[in-house]
Amino acid sequence: LALITGEPGIGKSRLAMEFGSRVAAEGALVLAARCPDVSEPAPLAPIEEALRPAALSLEAGKLAAAGPEWAAWIGRLIPEVGVSVPPPPSLPIDEERHRLEEAVVIALRVIANGHPLLLIIEDLHSAHPATVALLHRLTRRDLAVMVLATSRDTEPSMPGWLEASRMIDDLAHEGRGARIDLSPLSIDQTVEMIRSLIRADSRATRAQLEPLARLAEGHPLFAAELARAVSDSPDARELPQTLSAVIRRRLDGMPGHERHVLDLAAVMGEPASASLLARAAGRDPAEEAFVSAIEDGIARRLLREEPHRRGHLAIAHNLIATAAYALLSAPRRRALHSRIAAALADDRELPLASRLDARARHHRLAGEFTQAAHQYVAAGERAAALLEMGTAAQRFTAAVYLFEGQGMLAEAASACERACEARQIEGDPDALRPLYAKAVELHASMGSDRATLARLHRRAAEYMTRFGYCGVEVQASARGHVEAALRLTDGTRSSDRCRALAASAFLHSYCSEREDALRDALESVAMAEPESAEWLQAMDAYQCALSGLGRKAEALEAAQRRLPV
């Protein structure tokens, strides 16, 4: 594994692309992906993105040759491959994660088919730590795979930065990894680079070029932008004083139809297929005017082709994208975001999770909040299917506030409960507390009946009492939910009442309120149907209360009564 690090604009991606092009020319298979810059990245998203084009291009039956079980897991990872086998069975979450990771290894082996393989992962600083861990494990498998990753060294707070640094240090110590740190060019090197790129008839002197070289701060891409500015002003009399002004001057010189394509690419915010850009522009991808606009953007070095993602285009650099986006009026931005969201609905080149996330983001930025919320729900469902529970909870939570803002309280409450379920599986009580509070608030605003509110408080109480020992805040939240559930079920003998009493007993035990714990546990046991799920939970609470009181023999007897069931 090799990790290329450096500041933004220093040439990390260019170096990775050049290396990929060379090894591809020598017969290696090159797969590439970029880690999305989102607040809670999905662990398998970049791996799925890298595998997907190659997996879809395989001959029919190749993946099936891995065996029905693994073909099913590969189909779960990349649904579009369309393997004709039943879906994989439901397993404990840790075992399912292991199977999905093993499916990645098997898919790589099938795709490589005996050839050396280069896996390029860009922007590893934005990756989920689990993505970095998976790459680390890949280097230890019996695979002819080299991983080449790029990462900014200016993002220590990003999720993948620390994990990537640790990984490369471990692998370097074992002799299986290398870090390539790219540093800025010197002033002399930058001056010479600008001079080599400017037009031959330019009369710019070193004295005129040196301030530009200092402005570039040693960044090769910035130096190239400034060189083009010099070429456009051979007498160097009207050279702009900022890189932003350099870029704006270049954009202002573009014809209208070409600028429209560039604006769409800027609003897109990430590499996109030419067919997707064409649909967003309302054009036929084979239309001469559209193809000419793309070619002109590439010739001007405002657009670039992604070398290892056939047919994909991107703005040449983030600075260009930022300048192009800033020049658009707010109504124009919203209109373009809306067109992109609509075009993404028919896109089959992006992985499903990435497509859903992108549609949600563009609908939201277009001001189409209801559509955005539905896409976030679909993205949460996809993340949950891949066992990425933190990502699922984040997507469901985004939907909650969008639905609520549109007055769609029932939909908001449903999304909130699904976010709670995802956080429960993830095991994060601190993230769960505000979600259950929000769910209760939404149901109260809707005028939900006592039984619904009781069920919600009971579920929160049950879960949080598992973590009553974690801290005062979690204990206080659990106590509030227990008291609410008991108040709402007072006078009933419902399942919710029985389970709320058991949760209350657990909480009292954690808080050393031993007599209260025994009282609630006994009431829960008396209320439960023998050998039912409620009875098992009540017996657990009873055993815990007896142990807290030092009544070991009775606790052992309770355990023996429960064990056969």
C-alpha positions as CSV (number, residue, x, y, z in Angstrom):
1,L,0.0,0.0,0.0
2,A,1.2,3.5,-0.9
3,L,-0.2,6.7,0.6
4,I,0.3,10.0,-1.2
5,T,-0.1,12.9,1.1
6,G,0.1,16.7,0.7
7,E,-1.9,19.9,0.6
8,P,-4.9,20.4,-1.7
9,G,-3.8,21.3,-5.2
10,I,-0.2,19.9,-4.7
11,G,-0.7,17.1,-7.4
12,K,-1.7,14.0,-5.4
13,S,-4.5,13.0,-7.8
14,R,-2.4,13.8,-10.9
15,L,0.4,11.5,-9.6
16,A,-2.0,8.7,-8.8
17,M,-3.6,9.0,-12.2
18,E,-0.3,9.0,-14.0
19,F,0.8,5.9,-12.2
20,G,-2.5,4.2,-12.9
21,S,-2.2,5.0,-16.6
22,R,1.3,3.5,-16.7
23,V,0.5,0.2,-14.9
24,A,-2.7,-0.1,-17.0
25,A,-0.6,0.2,-20.2
26,E,1.5,-2.7,-18.8
27,G,-1.5,-5.0,-18.4
28,A,-2.7,-4.3,-14.9
29,L,-6.3,-3.8,-14.1
30,V,-7.0,-0.4,-12.4
31,L,-10.0,0.3,-10.2
32,A,-10.6,3.7,-8.8
33,A,-12.9,5.5,-6.4
34,R,-13.1,8.6,-4.2
35,C,-14.2,8.9,-0.6
36,P,-17.1,11.3,-0.4
37,D,-16.7,14.4,1.7
38,V,-19.8,13.9,4.0
39,S,-20.3,14.2,7.7
40,E,-20.9,10.5,8.3
41,P,-19.3,8.5,5.4
42,A,-20.5,5.0,4.6
43,P,-17.7,2.4,5.3
44,L,-18.2,0.4,2.1
45,A,-19.2,3.2,-0.3
46,P,-15.7,3.8,-1.9
47,I,-15.1,0.0,-2.2
48,E,-18.5,-0.5,-3.9
49,E,-17.8,2.4,-6.2
50,A,-14.4,0.9,-7.2
51,L,-15.8,-2.6,-7.8
52,R,-19.0,-1.7,-9.4
53,P,-18.0,-0.9,-13.0
54,A,-15.7,-3.9,-13.3
55,A,-18.3,-6.2,-11.7
56,L,-21.0,-5.0,-14.1
57,S,-18.8,-5.6,-17.1
58,L,-18.0,-9.3,-16.2
59,E,-19.4,-12.0,-18.4
60,A,-22.6,-13.6,-17.2
61,G,-21.9,-16.3,-14.6
62,K,-18.4,-15.1,-13.6
63,L,-19.6,-14.0,-10.1
64,A,-21.8,-17.1,-9.8
65,A,-18.7,-19.2,-10.2
66,A,-17.7,-17.9,-6.7
67,G,-20.5,-20.1,-5.4
68,P,-24.1,-19.4,-4.5
69,E,-23.3,-18.1,-1.0
70,W,-20.7,-15.6,-2.0
71,A,-22.6,-14.6,-5.1
72,A,-25.5,-13.7,-2.8
73,W,-23.3,-11.5,-0.6
74,I,-21.7,-9.8,-3.6
75,G,-25.2,-9.1,-4.9
76,R,-26.0,-7.5,-1.6
77,L,-23.0,-5.3,-1.8
78,I,-23.6,-4.4,-5.5
79,P,-27.4,-5.0,-6.2
80,E,-27.1,-4.1,-9.9
81,V,-25.0,-7.2,-10.7
82,G,-28.2,-9.2,-10.7
83,V,-26.9,-12.5,-9.4
84,S,-29.6,-15.2,-9.8
85,V,-29.3,-16.7,-6.4
86,P,-31.5,-16.2,-3.2
87,P,-30.5,-13.3,-0.9
88,P,-28.1,-14.2,1.9
89,P,-29.6,-15.3,5.2
90,S,-30.0,-13.0,8.2
91,L,-27.1,-13.4,10.6
92,P,-25.7,-11.6,13.7
93,I,-24.5,-8.1,12.7
94,D,-20.8,-8.8,13.3
95,E,-21.0,-12.0,11.2
96,E,-22.8,-10.1,8.4
97,R,-20.0,-7.5,8.4
98,H,-17.4,-10.3,8.1
99,R,-19.3,-11.8,5.2
100,L,-19.5,-8.5,3.4
101,E,-15.8,-7.9,3.8
102,E,-15.1,-11.4,2.6
103,A,-17.4,-10.8,-0.4
104,V,-15.1,-7.8,-1.3
105,V,-12.0,-10.0,-1.3
106,I,-13.8,-12.7,-3.5
107,A,-15.1,-10.0,-5.9
108,L,-11.6,-8.6,-6.3
109,R,-10.2,-12.1,-7.0
110,V,-12.9,-12.8,-9.6
111,I,-12.5,-9.4,-11.3
112,A,-8.7,-9.6,-11.4
113,N,-8.8,-13.1,-12.9
114,G,-5.1,-13.7,-12.3
115,H,-4.0,-10.3,-13.4
116,P,-2.3,-7.8,-11.1
117,L,-4.7,-5.2,-9.8
118,L,-4.3,-1.6,-8.7
119,L,-6.9,-0.1,-6.4
120,I,-6.8,3.7,-6.3
121,I,-8.7,5.3,-3.4
122,E,-8.7,9.1,-3.4
123,D,-9.3,11.5,-0.4
124,L,-8.7,8.8,2.2
125,H,-8.9,11.6,4.9
126,S,-12.6,11.6,4.3
127,A,-13.1,7.9,4.7
128,H,-14.9,6.1,7.5
129,P,-12.3,4.4,9.8
130,A,-13.8,1.1,8.8
131,T,-12.9,1.7,5.2
132,V,-9.2,2.3,6.2
133,A,-9.3,-0.9,8.3
134,L,-10.7,-2.9,5.3
135,L,-7.9,-1.6,3.1
136,H,-5.4,-2.6,5.8
137,R,-6.8,-6.1,5.8
138,L,-6.7,-6.4,2.0
139,T,-3.0,-5.9,2.1
140,R,-2.7,-9.0,4.3
141,R,-4.7,-11.3,2.0
142,D,-3.5,-13.6,-0.7
143,L,-4.3,-11.1,-3.5
144,A,-2.1,-9.6,-6.3
145,V,-3.5,-6.1,-5.3
146,M,-1.7,-2.9,-4.7
147,V,-3.6,-0.1,-3.0
148,L,-2.7,3.5,-3.9
149,A,-4.4,6.1,-1.7
150,T,-4.3,9.9,-1.6
151,S,-4.9,12.0,1.5
152,R,-4.6,15.6,2.5
153,D,-2.2,16.2,5.3
154,T,-4.1,19.3,6.4
155,E,-7.2,17.5,7.7
156,P,-6.3,16.0,11.1
157,S,-9.9,16.3,12.2
158,M,-11.3,14.2,9.3
159,P,-12.5,10.7,10.2
160,G,-10.0,8.8,8.1
161,W,-6.9,10.9,8.6
162,L,-5.6,9.5,11.9
163,E,-6.5,5.9,10.9
164,A,-4.7,6.3,7.5
165,S,-1.6,7.6,9.2
166,R,-1.5,4.7,11.7
167,M,-2.1,2.2,8.9
168,I,0.7,3.4,6.7
169,D,3.1,3.6,9.7
170,D,2.3,-0.1,10.6
171,L,2.7,-1.3,7.0
172,A,5.9,0.7,6.6
173,H,7.3,-1.0,9.7
174,E,6.4,-4.3,8.1
175,G,8.0,-3.4,4.8
176,R,4.7,-3.5,3.0
177,G,3.8,0.2,2.8
178,A,5.2,3.6,1.9
179,R,4.2,7.2,2.4
180,I,4.9,9.7,-0.4
181,D,4.8,13.3,0.9
182,L,4.4,15.9,-1.8
183,S,5.8,19.3,-0.8
184,P,5.3,22.6,-2.6
185,L,7.7,23.7,-5.4
186,S,10.4,26.3,-4.6
187,I,10.0,29.8,-6.0
188,D,12.6,29.1,-8.7
189,Q,10.9,25.9,-9.7
190,T,7.5,27.6,-9.9
191,V,8.9,30.5,-12.0
192,E,10.4,28.0,-14.4
193,M,7.2,26.0,-14.6
194,I,5.2,29.1,-15.4
195,R,7.8,30.1,-18.0
196,S,7.7,26.7,-19.6
197,L,3.9,26.8,-20.0
198,I,3.4,30.4,-21.3
199,R,3.1,31.2,-24.9
200,A,6.4,31.5,-26.8
201,D,5.8,35.1,-27.8
202,S,5.2,36.2,-24.2
203,R,7.6,38.9,-23.1
204,A,7.0,38.4,-19.4
205,T,10.2,38.8,-17.4
206,R,11.3,37.0,-14.2
207,A,10.6,40.1,-12.3
208,Q,7.0,39.9,-13.5
209,L,6.7,36.1,-13.0
210,E,8.1,35.9,-9.5
211,P,5.1,37.6,-7.8
212,L,2.9,35.1,-9.6
213,A,5.1,32.3,-8.5
214,R,4.7,33.5,-4.9
215,L,0.9,33.8,-5.4
216,A,0.9,30.1,-6.5
217,E,2.5,29.1,-3.2
218,G,4.4,26.2,-4.9
219,H,1.2,24.5,-6.0
220,P,1.7,23.1,-9.5
221,L,-2.0,23.4,-10.5
222,F,-2.1,27.0,-9.3
223,A,1.1,27.7,-11.2
224,A,-0.5,26.3,-14.4
225,E,-3.6,28.5,-13.9
226,L,-1.3,31.6,-13.6
227,A,0.7,30.5,-16.7
228,R,-2.5,30.5,-18.7
229,A,-3.2,34.0,-17.4
230,V,0.2,35.1,-18.6
231,S,-0.4,33.5,-22.0
232,D,-3.7,35.4,-22.3
233,S,-1.9,38.7,-21.5
234,P,1.4,38.5,-23.3
235,D,2.5,42.0,-22.1
236,A,1.7,41.0,-18.5
237,R,0.1,44.4,-18.0
238,E,-3.3,43.2,-16.8
239,L,-2.5,40.1,-14.8
240,P,-5.0,39.5,-12.1
241,Q,-3.9,39.7,-8.5
242,T,-5.7,36.6,-7.1
243,L,-6.2,33.1,-8.3
244,S,-10.0,33.6,-8.1
245,A,-9.7,36.5,-10.6
246,V,-7.6,34.3,-12.9
247,I,-10.3,31.6,-12.9
248,R,-13.1,34.1,-13.4
249,R,-11.5,35.6,-16.4
250,R,-11.2,32.1,-18.0
251,L,-14.8,31.3,-17.3
252,D,-16.0,34.7,-18.7
253,G,-14.5,33.8,-22.0
254,M,-16.6,30.6,-22.6
255,P,-19.5,30.5,-25.1
256,G,-22.9,30.1,-23.5
257,H,-23.6,26.4,-24.3
258,E,-20.2,25.4,-23.1
259,R,-20.5,27.5,-19.9
260,H,-23.9,25.7,-19.2
261,V,-22.1,22.3,-19.2
262,L,-19.4,23.7,-17.0
263,D,-21.9,25.2,-14.6
264,L,-23.7,21.8,-14.3
265,A,-20.4,20.1,-13.6
266,A,-19.7,22.6,-10.9
267,V,-23.1,22.2,-9.3
268,M,-22.7,18.4,-9.5
269,G,-19.8,18.7,-7.1
270,E,-18.2,15.4,-8.0
271,P,-17.2,13.4,-11.1
272,A,-20.2,12.5,-13.3
273,S,-20.7,10.6,-16.5
274,A,-21.2,12.5,-19.7
275,S,-24.6,10.8,-20.1
276,L,-25.7,12.2,-16.7
277,L,-24.5,15.7,-17.6
278,A,-26.4,15.4,-20.9
279,R,-29.6,14.4,-19.3
280,A,-29.3,17.3,-16.8
281,A,-28.7,19.7,-19.7
282,G,-31.7,18.3,-21.6
283,R,-29.4,17.1,-24.4
284,D,-28.7,13.9,-26.2
285,P,-25.2,12.6,-25.2
286,A,-24.4,12.0,-28.9
287,E,-25.5,15.5,-30.0
288,E,-22.7,17.3,-31.7
289,A,-23.1,20.6,-29.8
290,F,-23.0,18.7,-26.5
291,V,-19.9,16.7,-27.4
292,S,-18.2,19.9,-28.7
293,A,-18.9,21.6,-25.4
294,I,-17.3,18.8,-23.5
295,E,-14.3,18.7,-25.8
296,D,-13.9,22.5,-25.5
297,G,-14.0,22.4,-21.7
298,I,-11.3,19.7,-21.7
299,A,-9.2,21.7,-24.2
300,R,-9.4,24.7,-22.0
301,R,-8.4,22.5,-19.1
302,L,-11.5,23.5,-17.2
303,L,-12.9,20.0,-17.4
304,R,-10.9,16.8,-17.1
305,E,-11.7,13.1,-17.9
306,E,-11.4,10.7,-15.1
307,P,-8.7,8.3,-16.4
308,H,-9.9,5.2,-14.6
309,R,-13.7,5.8,-14.8
310,R,-14.5,5.6,-18.4
311,G,-16.8,8.4,-19.7
312,H,-16.7,10.4,-16.4
313,L,-15.9,14.1,-16.2
314,A,-15.1,16.5,-13.5
315,I,-14.1,20.1,-13.0
316,A,-10.3,20.3,-13.3
317,H,-9.9,21.6,-9.8
318,N,-11.9,22.6,-6.7
319,L,-11.0,26.3,-7.1
320,I,-12.5,26.3,-10.6
321,A,-15.7,24.6,-9.3
322,T,-15.9,27.1,-6.4
323,A,-15.5,30.1,-8.7
324,A,-18.1,28.8,-11.2
325,Y,-20.6,28.0,-8.5
326,A,-20.1,31.4,-6.9
327,L,-20.9,33.2,-10.2
328,L,-24.3,31.6,-10.4
329,S,-27.4,33.4,-9.0
330,A,-29.3,31.6,-6.2
331,P,-32.3,30.8,-8.5
332,R,-30.0,29.4,-11.2
333,R,-28.3,27.2,-8.6
334,R,-31.6,25.8,-7.4
335,A,-32.7,25.2,-10.9
336,L,-29.5,23.3,-11.8
337,H,-29.7,21.2,-8.6
338,S,-33.3,20.3,-9.4
339,R,-32.3,19.2,-12.9
340,I,-29.4,17.1,-11.6
341,A,-31.6,15.4,-9.0
342,A,-34.1,14.5,-11.8
343,A,-31.3,13.2,-14.1
344,L,-29.9,11.0,-11.3
345,A,-33.2,9.2,-11.0
346,D,-32.4,7.4,-14.3
347,D,-28.7,7.0,-13.6
348,R,-27.4,3.4,-13.3
349,E,-23.7,4.1,-13.3
350,L,-23.5,5.4,-9.8
351,P,-23.7,2.8,-6.9
352,L,-27.1,2.8,-5.3
353,A,-26.1,4.3,-2.0
354,S,-24.1,7.1,-3.7
355,R,-27.0,7.8,-6.1
356,L,-29.6,8.1,-3.3
357,D,-27.3,10.4,-1.3
358,A,-26.7,12.6,-4.3
359,R,-30.4,12.8,-5.1
360,A,-31.2,13.8,-1.6
361,R,-28.5,16.4,-1.5
362,H,-29.5,18.0,-4.8
363,H,-33.2,18.0,-4.0
364,R,-32.4,19.7,-0.7
365,L,-30.2,22.4,-2.3
366,A,-32.9,22.9,-4.9
367,G,-35.4,23.6,-2.1
368,E,-37.3,20.5,-2.9
369,F,-37.4,19.3,0.8
370,T,-40.1,16.6,0.6
371,Q,-38.3,14.8,-2.3
372,A,-35.0,15.2,-0.4
373,A,-36.5,13.6,2.7
374,H,-37.8,10.6,0.8
375,Q,-34.4,10.1,-0.7
376,Y,-32.7,10.3,2.7
377,V,-35.1,7.6,3.9
378,A,-34.2,5.4,0.9
379,A,-30.5,6.1,1.6
380,G,-31.0,5.1,5.2
381,E,-32.6,1.8,4.2
382,R,-29.7,1.1,1.8
383,A,-27.1,1.8,4.5
384,A,-29.0,-0.5,7.0
385,A,-28.9,-3.3,4.4
386,L,-25.1,-2.9,4.3
387,L,-25.1,-2.9,8.2
388,E,-23.7,0.7,8.2
389,M,-25.9,1.7,11.1
390,G,-24.3,5.0,11.9
391,T,-24.8,6.1,8.3
392,A,-28.4,4.8,8.3
393,A,-29.2,6.7,11.5
394,Q,-27.6,9.9,10.0
395,R,-29.7,9.6,6.8
396,F,-32.9,8.9,8.7
397,T,-32.3,11.8,11.0
398,A,-31.8,14.2,8.0
399,A,-35.2,13.0,6.8
400,V,-36.8,13.8,10.2
401,Y,-36.1,17.5,10.1
402,L,-37.0,17.9,6.4
403,F,-40.3,16.1,6.9
404,E,-41.0,18.2,10.1
405,G,-40.2,21.4,8.2
406,Q,-42.9,20.5,5.7
407,G,-45.5,19.7,8.4
408,M,-45.3,16.0,7.6
409,L,-45.3,14.9,11.2
410,A,-46.3,11.2,10.7
411,E,-43.4,10.7,8.2
412,A,-41.0,12.6,10.5
413,A,-42.0,10.4,13.4
414,S,-41.6,7.2,11.4
415,A,-38.1,8.3,10.2
416,C,-37.1,9.2,13.7
417,E,-38.1,5.8,15.1
418,R,-36.0,4.2,12.3
419,A,-33.1,6.4,13.3
420,C,-33.6,5.2,16.9
421,E,-33.5,1.5,15.8
422,A,-30.3,2.1,13.8
423,R,-28.6,3.8,16.8
424,Q,-29.7,1.0,19.1
425,I,-28.0,-1.6,16.8
426,E,-24.9,0.6,16.6
427,G,-24.8,0.8,20.4
428,D,-24.6,4.6,20.9
429,P,-26.7,5.7,23.9
430,D,-25.5,9.3,23.7
431,A,-26.7,9.7,20.1
432,L,-29.9,7.8,21.0
433,R,-31.1,10.1,23.8
434,P,-31.9,13.2,21.6
435,L,-33.5,10.9,19.0
436,Y,-36.0,9.3,21.4
437,A,-36.7,12.8,22.8
438,K,-37.5,14.0,19.3
439,A,-39.7,11.0,18.6
440,V,-41.7,11.6,21.7
441,E,-42.0,15.3,20.8
442,L,-43.3,14.4,17.3
443,H,-45.8,11.9,18.5
444,A,-47.1,14.4,21.1
445,S,-47.5,17.1,18.4
446,M,-49.5,14.6,16.3
447,G,-51.8,13.8,19.3
448,S,-50.8,10.2,19.3
449,D,-52.7,8.0,21.9
450,R,-51.4,6.9,25.3
451,A,-50.6,3.4,24.1
452,T,-48.3,4.7,21.3
453,L,-46.5,7.1,23.6
454,A,-46.2,4.4,26.2
455,R,-44.6,2.0,23.7
456,L,-42.1,4.7,22.6
457,H,-41.1,5.6,26.2
458,R,-40.9,1.9,27.1
459,R,-38.6,1.1,24.1
460,A,-36.3,4.0,25.1
461,A,-36.3,2.9,28.7
462,E,-35.5,-0.7,27.8
463,Y,-32.6,0.3,25.7
464,M,-31.1,3.0,27.9
465,T,-31.2,0.8,31.1
466,R,-28.7,-1.4,29.3
467,F,-26.3,1.6,29.6
468,G,-27.4,3.0,33.0
469,Y,-23.9,2.6,34.2
470,C,-22.5,4.8,31.5
471,G,-23.1,8.1,33.2
472,V,-25.4,10.6,34.9
473,E,-27.0,11.9,31.7
474,V,-27.9,8.5,30.3
475,Q,-29.3,7.5,33.7
476,A,-31.4,10.6,33.9
477,S,-32.7,10.1,30.4
478,A,-33.5,6.5,31.2
479,R,-35.3,7.4,34.4
480,G,-37.5,10.0,32.6
481,H,-38.6,7.4,30.0
482,V,-39.3,4.8,32.7
483,E,-41.4,7.2,34.7
484,A,-43.3,8.3,31.6
485,A,-43.9,4.7,30.5
486,L,-45.2,3.7,33.9
487,R,-47.4,6.8,34.2
488,L,-49.0,6.1,30.8
489,T,-49.6,2.4,31.5
490,D,-50.8,2.9,35.1
491,G,-53.8,0.7,35.8
492,T,-53.2,-1.6,32.9
493,R,-51.7,-5.1,32.6
494,S,-50.3,-4.6,29.1
495,S,-47.1,-5.9,27.7
496,D,-45.7,-2.3,27.7
497,R,-46.5,-2.1,31.4
498,C,-44.7,-5.4,32.2
499,R,-41.6,-4.5,30.2
500,A,-41.5,-0.9,31.6
501,L,-41.5,-2.4,35.1
502,A,-38.6,-4.7,34.2
503,A,-36.7,-1.7,32.8
504,S,-37.4,0.2,36.0
505,A,-36.0,-2.7,38.0
506,F,-32.8,-2.7,36.0
507,L,-32.4,1.0,36.4
508,H,-32.9,0.8,40.2
509,S,-30.3,-2.0,40.3
510,Y,-27.7,0.2,38.4
511,C,-28.4,3.1,40.8
512,S,-28.1,0.8,43.9
513,E,-31.8,1.3,44.8
514,R,-32.0,-2.4,45.6
515,E,-35.4,-2.6,47.4
516,D,-37.1,-0.6,44.6
517,A,-35.5,-2.9,42.0
518,L,-36.8,-6.0,43.7
519,R,-40.3,-4.5,44.1
520,D,-40.6,-3.6,40.4
521,A,-39.1,-6.9,39.2
522,L,-41.6,-8.9,41.3
523,E,-44.5,-7.0,39.9
524,S,-43.2,-7.5,36.4
525,V,-42.8,-11.3,36.9
526,A,-46.3,-11.5,38.4
527,M,-47.8,-9.7,35.4
528,A,-46.0,-11.6,32.6
529,E,-47.3,-14.6,30.9
530,P,-45.1,-17.5,32.0
531,E,-42.3,-18.4,29.5
532,S,-43.1,-15.4,27.3
533,A,-40.6,-12.8,26.1
534,E,-41.9,-10.5,28.8
535,W,-41.4,-13.2,31.4
536,L,-37.8,-13.8,30.3
537,Q,-37.1,-10.1,30.6
538,A,-38.8,-9.9,34.0
539,M,-36.8,-12.8,35.3
540,D,-33.6,-11.2,34.2
541,A,-34.5,-8.1,36.2
542,Y,-35.5,-10.2,39.2
543,Q,-32.2,-12.1,39.1
544,C,-30.3,-8.8,38.8
545,A,-32.2,-7.4,41.8
546,L,-31.6,-10.5,43.9
547,S,-27.9,-10.4,43.1
548,G,-27.8,-6.7,44.2
549,L,-29.3,-7.6,47.5
550,G,-26.7,-10.4,48.0
551,R,-29.3,-13.1,47.8
552,K,-27.2,-15.4,45.7
553,A,-29.0,-18.7,46.2
554,E,-32.3,-17.1,45.1
555,A,-30.6,-15.4,42.1
556,L,-29.2,-18.8,41.1
557,E,-32.7,-20.4,41.4
558,A,-34.1,-17.6,39.2
559,A,-31.4,-18.3,36.6
560,Q,-32.2,-22.0,36.7
561,R,-35.9,-21.4,36.2
562,R,-35.1,-19.1,33.2
563,L,-32.4,-21.3,31.5
564,P,-34.7,-24.0,30.0
565,V,-36.9,-21.3,28.4
